[in-house]
Amino acid sequence: MKKSSFDPAVIRELLDRGLIFLLKYQMLFKQLLLMAEVPLCQRLDFSTARLVEGTLIPPDLRKLESDLIVELTYLSEEGIPVTVYIMQENQSTPDSEMVFRLHCYMVEFWRRISAQNIKEGLKPDPHPVVIPIVFYVGRRNWTMPTLAETMNVPDELKRFVPSFDVISIKLSELSEEMLSSHALGAALKITREADASTEEFAQVVESALSSFRALPEQERQPYEEPVVLYVINVVQQKRGIEEADRLYNIMERALQPVRAGQIQEMAMTTAELYTQRGIEKGLDEGIKKGIDEGSQKGKISQTKHILLQLGSKKYGIPSEQVRLQIEAMDDVLKLEELVNKLDDVQSWEMLLR
């Protein structure tokens, strides 16, 4: 399940998917379930974990939700394969439609398996059990309703409504002791306090990374780079520019000597990705104004800029025909879909086909 090391593709995924990126590391995935004291955790064989690439979330919801699909073995007498589906809910306010969307994602997963079997001429196998987990990072009190509870349905008709259990993990309820004793805990602590005051957030960063540094080397070292990159990402996305240098100094001090002199370099590399994506620089003033005003035209221009910048880095400078084809697009969701597909294809032609 482990993702490749410090490179632009890793940073890009951090910008897009945040904590879900960290859960692609087998042991960090296991740590989340342990910290949340998920009852089934001890029956899952994490050594067999295999990441299923892709997402079940449609483009228009990817700013609100992220997901991860992991296939592994459930330790029963037969050792049956199961799929753990984690959906990270990024909204600060619980959404009553969440359980309905979760059901749709599960059905879509099974549909894809059937379609793949047909495509490859395979005999249909029983579909795997899906264990759905919702990871809620907001602070409001929230309980996942059943599907029937979201409907206006009398008791005698509830038997016609699909029923399934959902495991809920709430970041606000994870204990300090748990967070301090696991490598993933540093990232979770900092995520939980991302909107704190300037002084409170600085203290959280120092405390979380000091606890991380104090972990045994074999528990800490494999995850140092992704955790540090993730914290830098939180600083750049959630905190003011005026706080950044001080926070980087705090990070370096907390992680001495393992990251001496490296935090600023890593921060600069992530900033380059922001620049390429038009988030901080590289846009003319007209586009900036359009974005600030929330205009559709500004969003379209920004996304085209992102697509051309990142695509040029991956595929080389686009031909005039490719550039004209992209410039003619006026659907921001289609443009965002192309940005998300950059790592899945090998050329401009394949991307735009």
C-alpha positions in Angstrom: 0.0 0.0 0.0 2.9 2.3 0.5 3.1 5.4 -1.8 6.4 6.5 -3.4 8.6 8.9 -1.6 9.0 12.7 -1.7 8.1 13.7 -5.3 5.6 16.1 -7.0 3.0 13.3 -7.4 3.0 12.7 -3.7 2.7 16.4 -2.9 -0.1 16.8 -5.5 -2.1 14.0 -3.8 -1.5 15.6 -0.4 -3.0 18.8 -1.7 -6.0 17.0 -3.1 -6.6 14.2 -0.5 -4.9 15.1 2.7 -5.3 12.5 5.4 -6.5 9.9 3.0 -3.0 10.0 1.4 -1.4 9.1 4.7 -3.8 6.1 5.2 -2.3 4.6 2.0 0.5 3.5 4.3 -0.4 0.1 5.6 0.6 0.7 9.2 -0.9 4.2 9.4 -4.2 2.8 8.0 -4.1 0.2 10.8 -3.2 2.8 13.4 -6.4 4.8 12.6 -8.5 1.8 13.3 -6.6 1.0 16.5 -6.9 4.5 17.8 -10.6 4.5 17.1 -10.8 1.1 18.8 -12.7 -0.4 15.9 -13.9 -3.8 17.1 -13.1 -5.7 13.9 -9.5 -4.4 13.8 -8.0 -7.5 15.4 -9.7 -9.8 12.8 -8.2 -7.9 9.8 -5.0 -9.2 8.4 -3.2 -6.0 7.4 -0.3 -7.9 5.9 -2.6 -8.8 3.0 -3.8 -5.2 2.5 -4.0 -4.2 -1.1 -4.9 -0.7 -2.2 -7.5 -0.4 -4.9 -6.6 2.6 -7.0 -9.2 5.2 -7.9 -12.1 6.8 -6.2 -15.9 6.3 -6.0 -16.6 9.9 -5.3 -17.9 12.0 -8.3 -15.8 15.1 -9.3 -18.4 17.6 -7.9 -18.0 16.2 -4.4 -14.3 15.7 -4.1 -13.7 18.9 -2.3 -16.1 17.7 0.4 -15.2 14.0 0.6 -12.2 11.8 0.1 -12.1 8.0 0.0 -9.9 4.9 0.2 -10.6 1.4 -0.9 -8.5 -1.4 0.7 -8.9 -5.1 0.0 -7.6 -7.5 2.8 -8.3 -10.8 4.5 -10.8 -11.2 7.3 -9.4 -13.8 9.8 -12.2 -16.4 9.9 -11.9 -20.1 9.4 -11.9 -19.7 5.7 -9.9 -16.4 5.7 -12.4 -14.6 3.4 -11.5 -11.5 1.4 -13.3 -8.3 2.5 -13.1 -4.6 1.4 -12.7 -1.7 3.8 -14.1 1.5 2.3 -13.1 4.6 4.2 -14.8 7.9 3.3 -13.4 11.0 4.9 -16.0 13.6 5.4 -14.3 17.0 5.1 -17.4 19.2 5.8 -17.5 20.9 9.2 -21.3 20.3 9.4 -22.7 16.7 9.3 -24.6 16.0 6.1 -27.9 14.0 6.4 -27.3 12.7 2.8 -24.0 11.0 3.7 -25.5 7.6 4.4 -27.3 7.7 1.0 -24.1 8.6 -0.8 -22.2 5.9 1.0 -24.8 3.4 -0.1 -24.4 4.6 -3.7 -20.6 4.3 -3.5 -20.8 0.7 -2.2 -23.1 -0.3 -5.0 -20.8 1.4 -7.6 -17.9 -0.6 -6.2 -19.8 -3.8 -6.8 -20.9 -2.7 -10.2 -17.3 -2.0 -11.2 -16.3 -5.5 -10.1 -19.0 -7.0 -12.3 -18.1 -4.9 -15.2 -14.4 -5.8 -14.9 -15.3 -9.6 -14.7 -17.4 -9.3 -17.9 -14.6 -7.3 -19.7 -12.0 -10.0 -18.8 -14.3 -12.9 -19.5 -14.1 -14.2 -16.0 -16.7 -16.3 -14.2 -18.6 -14.1 -11.7 -17.4 -14.5 -8.2 -19.4 -13.6 -5.0 -18.9 -10.0 -4.4 -16.8 -9.1 -1.3 -18.3 -7.8 1.9 -17.7 -4.1 2.1 -17.0 -2.7 5.6 -17.9 1.0 5.3 -16.1 3.5 7.6 -16.9 7.2 7.8 -14.0 9.3 9.1 -15.5 12.6 10.3 -13.0 15.4 10.9 -15.4 18.1 12.0 -16.2 19.1 15.6 -20.0 19.0 15.7 -21.7 16.2 17.5 -23.0 13.8 14.9 -24.5 10.3 14.7 -24.8 8.4 11.5 -28.5 7.7 10.7 -29.6 4.6 9.0 -30.9 4.8 5.5 -34.5 4.3 6.6 -34.1 7.1 9.2 -33.4 9.6 6.3 -36.7 8.6 4.6 -40.3 9.2 5.5 -41.2 5.6 5.7 -43.6 3.8 8.0 -42.4 0.7 9.9 -44.2 -1.8 7.7 -42.2 -0.5 4.7 -38.8 -0.4 6.3 -38.1 -4.0 5.2 -37.8 -2.7 1.6 -35.0 -0.2 2.5 -31.4 -1.5 2.3 -29.9 -1.8 5.8 -26.1 -1.9 6.6 -23.9 -1.0 9.5 -21.4 1.9 9.3 -18.4 2.3 11.5 -18.0 6.0 12.5 -14.6 7.4 13.4 -14.7 10.9 14.8 -11.5 12.8 15.0 -12.7 15.0 17.9 -13.2 11.8 20.1 -9.8 10.3 19.7 -7.9 10.5 23.0 -4.7 12.5 23.5 -3.1 9.3 24.8 -3.9 7.4 21.6 -2.8 10.3 19.4 0.5 10.7 21.2 1.4 7.0 21.0 1.1 6.5 17.2 2.9 8.0 14.2 -0.4 9.0 12.6 -1.4 10.8 15.7 0.8 13.8 15.1 -1.0 14.5 11.8 -4.4 14.0 13.4 -3.7 16.3 16.3 -2.6 19.1 13.9 -5.6 18.5 11.7 -8.0 18.7 14.7 -6.5 22.1 15.8 -6.0 23.6 12.3 -8.3 26.5 13.0 -7.0 27.3 16.5 -5.5 30.7 17.4 -2.0 31.5 16.3 -0.4 30.7 19.6 -2.5 27.6 20.3 -1.7 26.2 16.9 2.0 26.8 17.3 1.9 24.9 20.6 0.0 22.0 19.1 2.5 21.7 16.2 5.4 21.7 18.7 3.7 19.2 21.1 2.5 16.8 18.3 5.8 16.7 16.5 7.8 16.3 19.8 5.6 13.3 20.6 6.2 12.0 17.1 10.0 12.4 17.5 9.9 10.5 20.8 8.4 7.4 19.2 10.7 4.4 18.7 12.7 4.8 15.5 11.1 1.8 13.8 7.7 3.2 14.4 8.6 6.8 13.3 11.2 6.7 10.6 9.2 5.1 7.7 6.5 7.8 8.1 8.6 10.9 8.8 8.6 12.2 5.3 4.8 11.9 4.5 3.8 13.1 8.0 6.1 16.2 7.7 4.8 16.9 4.2 1.3 16.6 5.5 1.9 19.1 8.3 3.5 21.5 5.8 0.4 21.1 3.7 -1.9 22.0 6.6 0.3 25.1 7.3 0.1 26.2 3.7 -3.6 25.6 3.3 -5.0 26.5 6.7 -2.8 29.1 8.2 -1.8 32.7 7.2 1.3 33.3 5.2 2.7 35.5 8.1 2.7 32.4 10.4 4.6 30.0 8.0 8.2 30.8 8.8 7.7 30.6 12.5 5.8 27.3 12.2 8.6 25.8 10.0 11.2 26.8 12.6 9.0 25.1 15.3 8.7 22.0 13.2 12.5 21.8 12.7 13.2 22.4 16.3 10.7 19.7 17.4 12.2 17.2 14.9 15.9 17.8 15.6 18.2 16.3 14.5 16.4 14.2 12.0 15.1 17.0 9.8 17.7 19.7 10.4 17.7 22.2 7.5 15.1 20.3 5.5 11.8 21.8 6.5 12.2 25.0 4.5 13.4 23.0 1.5 10.3 20.7 1.7 8.0 23.7 2.1 9.5 25.4 -0.9 8.8 22.2 -3.0 5.2 22.1 -1.9 4.9 25.8 -2.6 6.0 25.2 -6.2 3.0 22.9 -6.6 0.7 25.6 -5.3 2.3 28.0 -7.7 1.8 25.6 -10.7 -1.8 25.1 -9.7 -2.4 28.8 -9.7 -3.3 28.9 -6.0 -0.7 31.5 -5.0 1.1 32.8 -8.1 1.2 32.5 -11.9 -2.3 33.9 -12.5 -2.8 37.4 -14.0 -4.8 39.9 -12.0 -7.9 39.4 -14.0 -8.1 35.7 -13.1 -7.3 36.5 -9.5 -10.2 39.0 -9.4 -12.5 36.4 -11.0 -11.6 33.8 -8.4 -12.0 36.3 -5.5 -15.4 37.2 -6.7 -16.3 33.5 -7.1 -17.0 34.0 -10.8 -17.4 30.9 -13.0 -15.2 32.5 -15.6 -12.4 32.9 -13.1 -12.7 29.3 -11.9 -12.6 28.0 -15.5 -9.5 30.1 -16.2 -7.8 28.9 -13.1 -8.5 25.3 -13.8 -7.2 25.6 -17.4 -4.0 27.2 -16.0 -3.6 24.3 -13.6 -4.2 21.7 -16.3 -1.7 23.3 -18.7 1.0 23.8 -16.0 0.8 20.3 -14.5 0.3 18.6 -17.9 3.3 20.4 -19.3 5.5 19.0 -16.5 4.2 15.5 -17.0 3.8 15.3 -20.8 5.9 18.2 -22.2 4.7 21.4 -23.8 1.3 20.9 -25.4 0.9 21.2 -29.2 -1.1 24.2 -30.5 -4.0 21.8 -31.3 -4.0 20.6 -27.7 -3.8 24.1 -26.3 -6.7 25.3 -28.5 -8.8 22.2 -27.5 -8.3 23.1 -23.8 -8.9 26.8 -24.3 -12.3 25.9 -26.0 -13.5 24.1 -22.9 -16.0 26.0 -20.6 -17.1 23.2 -18.2 -15.2 23.5 -15.0 -16.1 20.0 -13.8 -14.8 18.5 -17.0 -11.6 20.5 -16.6 -11.2 19.3 -12.9 -11.8 15.7 -14.1 -8.9 16.1 -16.6 -6.6 17.4 -13.8 -7.5 14.4 -11.6 -6.7 12.0 -14.5 -3.2 13.5 -15.2 -1.5 10.6 -13.3 -3.6 7.9 -15.0 -2.5 8.4 -18.6 0.7 9.0 -20.5 0.1 11.7 -23.0 -2.0 14.8 -23.9 -3.7 12.8 -26.6 -4.8 10.0 -24.2 -5.9 12.6 -21.7 -8.2 14.4 -24.1 -9.4 11.4 -26.0 
